[in-house]
Amino acid sequence: MLNLMRTIVALSVMTVLSLLASLSIILTYPKNPRNQRGQSTISDAAWMTYFNNKGQVDNRRFADFASLLTTPQVLGAESDITPRNTQKELYKVAVLGDSMIDTMGDFAYLKEELKKYFPKTKFEIYNYGAGATTIEVGLSHLLADFTYNHQTKAALLNVNPDIVVVESFAYNHWDNTQGDLDRQWLAMADIAGTIKRRSKDIKIIFATTIAPYCPTYTDGSANLPPERKLIECETVKSYLKNTINFATSQNYPLADAYTASLINDEGLPNNINQKDHIHPSELGQQLFSKILAKTISKVIE
């Protein structure tokens, strides 16, 4: 009888704590962001979804390094792909992002994957990745020419793309605060709006790159100290998750390499360049390309 009473008391305490946590979320719920004209930039439903997702708690578990290195990534058998023809002979795909996109080069792996879906269709892939740039800088690259690595590039929308892929820019983030995550959210909304104003026929895909591995994050490049390394790595994850929340709540196609590259909330080291411990390795590029090609196949008629 005594044990039963203790159990009831424990459950009651847990219930009260849960209600208090919910009340805290309600009391701190922010206002829907507005532009300079005072107009809402995000639907109330989307903003509620976004805020609620931010209140969720991650249950993290420890995973040893050896298991991370040896755990395979299963993306589905290639026999599941049914090759098909398209309405057009040529599609232009522009991929916007930071150095996580820039280091993909000419997207050879993506072209290989797209060939499996559309063997008779030609794809021109435009790499609009630029290192050390935030998503707000990426927004400016849609309409304005810019110089990167001593070369002038035409504004992204001026190449008349059929598809624009917008990566998260999570690795060039601001602080891990609600205000800065909202800032990323609004920049994504601005990017989508800018593309739609140019042409409603342009397909928009949001994408997340591979997950970081916090224990070695930036080793060999920025070489952050251990305490700073963890803060920066977790911030990257927050911005990647924010991108997922935005895309899903706003009903945009999502190429989610972040979730596919996770094991126990850490990035799989095999997918990460072992020289700088930031950018995708060859395997990481292949993973991103497989997921992006599959997403592109769903938006092409």
SELO-352341 format. One line per 2 residues: number of its first residue (from 1); for each residue x, y, z of C-alpha. Coordinates in Angstrom, 2 decimals. Layout:
N
NUM	X,Y,Z | ...;
END
This chain:
301
1	0.00,0.00,0.00 | 2.85,2.34,0.87;
3	4.54,1.70,-2.48 | 1.26,2.42,-4.29;
5	0.92,5.75,-2.47 | 4.51,6.68,-3.37;
7	3.83,5.88,-7.03 | 0.69,8.04,-7.06;
9	2.57,10.94,-5.46 | 5.41,10.64,-7.97;
11	3.00,10.63,-10.91 | 1.21,13.66,-9.49;
13	4.46,15.59,-9.18 | 5.40,14.74,-12.78;
15	1.99,15.91,-13.98 | 2.34,19.24,-12.15;
17	5.83,19.78,-13.56 | 4.56,19.06,-17.08;
19	1.74,21.59,-16.64 | 4.18,24.21,-15.36;
21	6.44,23.64,-18.38 | 3.49,24.07,-20.73;
23	2.45,27.25,-18.90 | 6.00,28.57,-19.26;
25	5.84,28.04,-23.03 | 2.51,29.83,-23.24;
27	3.70,32.79,-21.15 | 6.88,33.22,-23.21;
29	5.25,32.66,-26.60 | 6.60,35.39,-28.91;
31	4.65,37.49,-31.34 | 4.48,36.51,-34.97;
33	7.37,38.38,-36.69 | 6.39,41.32,-38.83;
35	8.09,43.22,-41.60 | 8.80,46.94,-41.64;
37	5.24,47.64,-42.77 | 3.85,45.78,-39.78;
39	2.56,42.92,-41.92 | 2.84,39.33,-40.72;
41	5.53,37.48,-42.69 | 4.58,33.99,-41.51;
43	1.17,32.42,-41.12 | -0.03,32.08,-37.52;
45	-0.27,28.29,-37.92 | 3.31,28.07,-39.17;
47	4.58,30.33,-36.39 | 2.83,28.22,-33.74;
49	4.33,25.05,-35.25 | 7.77,26.62,-35.25;
51	7.58,27.81,-31.66 | 6.23,24.54,-30.34;
53	9.01,22.62,-32.08 | 11.56,24.87,-30.38;
55	10.11,23.88,-27.00 | 10.70,20.19,-27.51;
57	13.43,18.49,-25.49 | 15.99,16.21,-27.10;
59	16.73,12.93,-25.37 | 20.41,12.45,-26.05;
61	22.29,9.19,-25.69 | 25.98,8.42,-25.70;
63	27.48,6.65,-28.71 | 31.08,5.51,-28.87;
65	33.24,6.64,-31.78 | 33.74,3.12,-33.20;
67	30.00,2.54,-33.57 | 29.66,5.89,-35.33;
69	32.31,4.93,-37.85 | 30.89,1.54,-38.66;
71	27.14,2.16,-38.70 | 25.96,2.00,-42.34;
73	23.55,4.48,-43.91 | 20.62,2.82,-45.67;
75	19.01,5.02,-48.32 | 16.98,2.44,-50.18;
77	17.95,0.14,-52.99 | 18.63,1.66,-56.41;
79	16.22,-0.91,-57.83 | 13.48,1.19,-56.20;
81	14.22,3.96,-58.72 | 12.03,3.90,-61.82;
83	13.67,5.81,-64.69 | 11.30,8.09,-66.57;
85	11.13,10.77,-69.21 | 10.46,14.45,-68.54;
87	8.47,17.17,-70.28 | 11.67,19.16,-70.92;
89	15.01,18.05,-72.31 | 16.98,20.42,-70.05;
91	16.54,21.52,-66.44 | 18.56,24.18,-64.67;
93	19.13,23.64,-60.96 | 20.71,26.36,-58.80;
95	21.90,25.41,-55.31 | 22.24,28.28,-52.81;
97	24.31,27.92,-49.67 | 27.57,28.51,-47.85;
99	30.83,26.53,-48.00 | 28.95,23.29,-47.34;
101	27.60,23.77,-50.86 | 30.65,25.47,-52.35;
103	32.82,22.43,-51.55 | 30.47,20.21,-53.59;
105	32.17,21.60,-56.70 | 30.46,20.72,-59.97;
107	28.00,18.36,-58.25 | 29.29,15.29,-60.08;
109	27.57,12.97,-57.59 | 24.27,14.79,-57.94;
111	24.43,14.51,-61.72 | 25.08,10.77,-61.39;
113	22.08,10.33,-59.12 | 19.77,12.39,-61.33;
115	20.80,10.25,-64.31 | 19.31,7.24,-62.54;
117	15.92,8.93,-62.39 | 16.07,10.74,-65.75;
119	18.52,9.00,-68.11 | 17.46,11.05,-71.15;
121	17.30,14.46,-69.46 | 20.14,16.97,-69.24;
123	20.77,18.88,-66.02 | 22.78,22.06,-65.60;
125	23.74,22.45,-61.94 | 24.76,25.92,-60.76;
127	26.78,26.01,-57.55 | 25.84,29.17,-55.65;
129	27.67,28.20,-52.49 | 29.90,30.88,-50.96;
131	32.06,30.29,-47.92 | 31.75,32.40,-44.76;
133	28.37,33.84,-45.77 | 25.16,33.98,-43.79;
135	21.72,33.25,-45.16 | 21.02,36.98,-45.42;
137	24.00,37.34,-47.74 | 22.67,34.36,-49.67;
139	19.38,36.22,-50.05 | 21.21,39.12,-51.72;
141	22.79,36.71,-54.21 | 19.37,35.98,-55.70;
143	19.06,39.39,-57.36 | 22.53,40.95,-57.37;
145	25.77,39.95,-59.07 | 28.57,39.28,-56.60;
147	32.28,38.47,-56.46 | 33.49,35.27,-54.86;
149	37.03,33.86,-55.01 | 38.00,36.69,-57.39;
151	35.27,35.73,-59.85 | 32.09,37.63,-60.62;
153	28.95,35.53,-60.55 | 25.63,36.53,-62.05;
155	22.65,36.87,-59.74 | 21.18,33.43,-59.18;
157	17.76,34.23,-60.61 | 19.34,35.68,-63.73;
159	20.41,32.19,-64.86 | 16.67,31.41,-65.11;
161	16.67,28.24,-63.01 | 13.85,25.72,-63.12;
163	14.66,24.62,-59.56 | 16.28,26.50,-56.69;
165	17.67,24.52,-53.78 | 18.15,26.55,-50.60;
167	20.51,25.02,-48.04 | 20.30,26.05,-44.37;
169	23.51,28.15,-44.02 | 23.58,26.53,-40.55;
171	27.37,26.40,-40.43 | 27.50,30.20,-40.78;
173	25.05,30.98,-38.05 | 24.37,33.73,-35.55;
175	23.87,32.95,-31.85 | 21.76,30.07,-30.57;
177	18.95,32.34,-29.36 | 15.28,32.43,-30.23;
179	15.74,35.84,-31.82 | 18.51,34.67,-34.15;
181	16.67,31.47,-35.07 | 13.69,33.67,-35.94;
183	16.06,35.75,-38.05 | 17.07,32.66,-40.03;
185	13.39,31.69,-40.36 | 12.47,35.11,-41.77;
187	15.42,35.02,-44.18 | 14.19,31.68,-45.52;
189	10.73,33.19,-45.96 | 12.26,36.17,-47.78;
191	14.21,33.87,-50.09 | 11.11,31.88,-50.98;
193	9.11,35.07,-51.52 | 11.79,36.60,-53.73;
195	11.92,33.51,-55.92 | 8.13,33.38,-56.24;
197	7.97,37.04,-57.23 | 10.39,36.35,-60.07;
199	8.43,33.33,-61.31 | 5.82,31.10,-59.75;
201	7.00,28.32,-62.06 | 10.33,27.97,-60.27;
203	10.34,24.97,-57.95 | 11.77,25.65,-54.49;
205	13.46,22.97,-52.39 | 14.93,23.51,-48.92;
207	17.84,21.34,-47.88 | 19.89,20.49,-44.83;
209	23.50,19.42,-45.12 | 25.19,16.71,-43.06;
211	25.20,16.80,-39.26 | 28.37,17.80,-37.37;
213	30.20,15.47,-34.98 | 30.72,17.56,-31.84;
215	33.71,15.75,-30.21 | 35.98,16.64,-33.17;
217	34.13,19.64,-34.64 | 36.59,22.10,-36.35;
219	39.67,20.01,-35.46 | 42.31,20.74,-38.08;
221	40.67,24.01,-39.18 | 39.34,26.52,-36.63;
223	40.52,24.26,-33.77 | 37.98,25.57,-31.30;
225	38.62,24.83,-27.60 | 36.46,22.03,-26.14;
227	33.92,24.26,-24.39 | 33.47,26.52,-27.44;
229	33.42,23.53,-29.78 | 30.34,22.07,-28.10;
231	28.49,25.42,-28.11 | 29.17,26.03,-31.80;
233	28.35,22.46,-32.80 | 25.02,22.46,-30.96;
235	24.20,25.82,-32.53 | 24.74,24.34,-36.00;
237	22.28,21.59,-35.13 | 19.71,24.14,-33.96;
239	19.84,25.98,-37.28 | 19.59,22.72,-39.22;
241	16.52,21.71,-37.20 | 15.08,25.20,-37.72;
243	15.35,24.71,-41.47 | 13.50,21.40,-41.23;
245	10.76,23.04,-39.18 | 10.42,25.89,-41.68;
247	10.23,23.65,-44.74 | 7.75,21.22,-43.25;
249	5.48,23.87,-41.73 | 5.45,25.93,-44.94;
251	4.93,22.84,-47.15 | 8.15,23.10,-49.15;
253	9.93,19.98,-50.45 | 12.80,19.09,-48.12;
255	16.07,17.29,-48.87 | 17.06,16.37,-45.34;
257	20.62,15.06,-45.20 | 20.92,16.22,-41.58;
259	18.53,13.64,-40.16 | 19.87,10.94,-42.47;
261	23.42,11.53,-41.20 | 22.57,11.34,-37.48;
263	23.12,8.52,-35.04 | 22.21,9.18,-31.42;
265	22.09,12.92,-32.15 | 25.66,13.04,-33.50;
267	26.83,13.26,-37.08 | 28.42,10.15,-38.57;
269	32.20,10.89,-38.80 | 32.52,9.05,-42.14;
271	30.39,11.76,-43.73 | 32.72,14.53,-42.53;
273	36.01,15.68,-44.02 | 38.67,14.37,-41.63;
275	41.04,17.25,-42.39 | 38.81,20.13,-41.28;
277	36.03,18.21,-39.44 | 33.40,20.53,-40.89;
279	32.65,19.99,-44.57 | 31.25,16.87,-46.24;
281	33.63,14.06,-47.12 | 33.20,12.13,-50.35;
283	30.69,9.92,-48.54 | 28.95,12.99,-47.17;
285	28.67,14.48,-50.64 | 27.26,11.22,-51.96;
287	24.69,11.10,-49.15 | 23.58,14.68,-49.77;
289	23.40,14.05,-53.52 | 21.28,10.91,-53.16;
291	18.77,12.67,-50.93 | 18.65,15.81,-53.06;
293	18.24,13.85,-56.30 | 15.32,11.93,-54.81;
295	13.68,15.21,-53.75 | 14.26,16.78,-57.16;
297	12.67,13.73,-58.80 | 9.47,14.47,-56.89;
299	9.13,18.05,-58.16 | 9.92,17.38,-61.83;
301	7.02,16.53,-64.14;
END
